[in-house]
């Protein structure tokens, strides 16, 4: 069963709107949270533009050894 460690809500221009840590393991300070949100938004936006497939929505999942990073986009 997958656990949620952190939740980031980023606006369409890449600004961090909301951040919540759900575990005591590996807590980040505010600056690190801003960096992660900005980096993830940038990778997602660049991957949309570099994709050879028309209409690509960008990176939706980044799988690492110790975590998975998902991207969910709302319609509003």
Phi and psi restraints in degrees (value plus and minus 20) as a CYANA .aco file:
   2 UNK   PHI    -101.4   -61.4
   2 UNK   PSI     123.6   163.6
   3 UNK   PHI    -133.1   -93.1
   3 UNK   PSI     129.3   169.3
   4 UNK   PHI    -117.1   -77.1
   4 UNK   PSI     100.3   140.3
   5 UNK   PHI    -113.1   -73.1
   5 UNK   PSI     -58.2   -18.2
   6 UNK   PHI    -168.8  -128.8
   6 UNK   PSI     135.1   175.1
   7 UNK   PHI    -150.5  -110.5
   7 UNK   PSI     107.6   147.6
   8 UNK   PHI    -139.2   -99.2
   8 UNK   PSI     114.4   154.4
   9 UNK   PHI    -138.2   -98.2
   9 UNK   PSI      99.9   139.9
  10 UNK   PHI    -139.6   -99.6
  10 UNK   PSI     115.6   155.6
  11 UNK   PHI     -98.5   -58.5
  11 UNK   PSI     154.2   194.2
  12 UNK   PHI     -88.3   -48.3
  12 UNK   PSI     -35.6     4.4
  13 UNK   PHI    -115.4   -75.4
  13 UNK   PSI     -16.5    23.5
  14 UNK   PHI      76.6   116.6
  14 UNK   PSI     -14.9    25.1
  15 UNK   PHI    -103.0   -63.0
  15 UNK   PSI     118.5   158.5
  16 UNK   PHI     -96.6   -56.6
  16 UNK   PSI      97.4   137.4
  17 UNK   PHI    -113.2   -73.2
  17 UNK   PSI     -62.4   -22.4
  18 UNK   PHI    -165.7  -125.7
  18 UNK   PSI     122.1   162.1
  19 UNK   PHI    -162.6  -122.6
  19 UNK   PSI     112.5   152.5
  20 UNK   PHI    -159.7  -119.7
  20 UNK   PSI     110.2   150.2
  21 UNK   PHI    -116.4   -76.4
  21 UNK   PSI     109.5   149.5
  22 UNK   PHI    -128.3   -88.3
  22 UNK   PSI      -8.8    31.2
  23 UNK   PHI    -167.1  -127.1
  23 UNK   PSI     139.5   179.5
  24 UNK   PHI    -107.6   -67.6
  24 UNK   PSI     -37.4     2.6
  25 UNK   PHI     -98.2   -58.2
  25 UNK   PSI     105.6   145.6
  26 UNK   PHI      49.7    89.7
  26 UNK   PSI      17.1    57.1
  27 UNK   PHI     -83.4   -43.4
  27 UNK   PSI     122.2   162.2
  28 UNK   PHI    -130.2   -90.2
  28 UNK   PSI     132.8   172.8
  29 UNK   PHI    -101.5   -61.5
  29 UNK   PSI     156.1   196.1
  30 UNK   PHI     -81.9   -41.9
  30 UNK   PSI     -61.8   -21.8
  31 UNK   PHI     -83.4   -43.4
  31 UNK   PSI     -61.0   -21.0
  32 UNK   PHI     -85.2   -45.2
  32 UNK   PSI     -57.7   -17.7
  33 UNK   PHI     -83.2   -43.2
  33 UNK   PSI     -62.2   -22.2
  34 UNK   PHI     -83.2   -43.2
  34 UNK   PSI     -60.0   -20.0
  35 UNK   PHI     -85.2   -45.2
  35 UNK   PSI     -64.3   -24.3
  36 UNK   PHI     -82.8   -42.8
  36 UNK   PSI     -65.2   -25.2
  37 UNK   PHI     -82.1   -42.1
  37 UNK   PSI     -64.5   -24.5
  38 UNK   PHI     -85.7   -45.7
  38 UNK   PSI     -62.8   -22.8
  39 UNK   PHI     -84.6   -44.6
  39 UNK   PSI     -64.3   -24.3
  40 UNK   PHI     -84.4   -44.4
  40 UNK   PSI     -63.5   -23.5
  41 UNK   PHI     -81.9   -41.9
  41 UNK   PSI     -62.8   -22.8
  42 UNK   PHI     -84.2   -44.2
  42 UNK   PSI     -64.9   -24.9
  43 UNK   PHI     -82.5   -42.5
  43 UNK   PSI     -60.8   -20.8
  44 UNK   PHI     -84.3   -44.3
  44 UNK   PSI     -66.3   -26.3
  45 UNK   PHI     -86.9   -46.9
  45 UNK   PSI     -62.3   -22.3
  46 UNK   PHI     -86.7   -46.7
  46 UNK   PSI     -59.0   -19.0
  47 UNK   PHI     -85.9   -45.9
  47 UNK   PSI     -50.0   -10.0
  48 UNK   PHI     -84.3   -44.3
  48 UNK   PSI     -61.7   -21.7
  49 UNK   PHI     -97.0   -57.0
  49 UNK   PSI     -50.9   -10.9
  50 UNK   PHI    -109.0   -69.0
  50 UNK   PSI     -30.9     9.1
  51 UNK   PHI     -85.7   -45.7
  51 UNK   PSI     115.3   155.3
  52 UNK   PHI     -96.6   -56.6
  52 UNK   PSI     -28.2    11.8
  53 UNK   PHI    -114.6   -74.6
  53 UNK   PSI     105.9   145.9
  54 UNK   PHI     -86.1   -46.1
  54 UNK   PSI     117.7   157.7
  55 UNK   PHI      58.9    98.9
  55 UNK   PSI      -6.0    34.0
  56 UNK   PHI     -84.7   -44.7
  56 UNK   PSI     118.3   158.3
  57 UNK   PHI    -113.8   -73.8
  57 UNK   PSI     -14.4    25.6
  58 UNK   PHI      71.4   111.4
  58 UNK   PSI    -190.4  -150.4
  59 UNK   PHI     -88.5   -48.5
  59 UNK   PSI     107.0   147.0
  60 UNK   PHI    -128.7   -88.7
  60 UNK   PSI     -42.2    -2.2
  61 UNK   PHI    -168.5  -128.5
  61 UNK   PSI     111.3   151.3
  62 UNK   PHI    -139.5   -99.5
  62 UNK   PSI      95.3   135.3
  63 UNK   PHI    -122.6   -82.6
  63 UNK   PSI     106.3   146.3
  64 UNK   PHI    -140.1  -100.1
  64 UNK   PSI     158.6   198.6
  65 UNK   PHI     -85.9   -45.9
  65 UNK   PSI     -57.4   -17.4
  66 UNK   PHI    -131.4   -91.4
  66 UNK   PSI     -24.2    15.8
  67 UNK   PHI    -180.6  -140.6
  67 UNK   PSI     143.1   183.1
  68 UNK   PHI    -140.0  -100.0
  68 UNK   PSI     118.5   158.5
  69 UNK   PHI    -135.1   -95.1
  69 UNK   PSI      94.8   134.8
  70 UNK   PHI    -125.0   -85.0
  70 UNK   PSI     131.3   171.3
  71 UNK   PHI    -142.2  -102.2
  71 UNK   PSI      98.8   138.8
  72 UNK   PHI    -137.5   -97.5
  72 UNK   PSI     109.7   149.7
  73 UNK   PHI    -132.0   -92.0
  73 UNK   PSI     110.6   150.6
  74 UNK   PHI    -106.5   -66.5
  74 UNK   PSI     140.7   180.7
  75 UNK   PHI     -99.0   -59.0
  75 UNK   PSI     -38.6     1.4
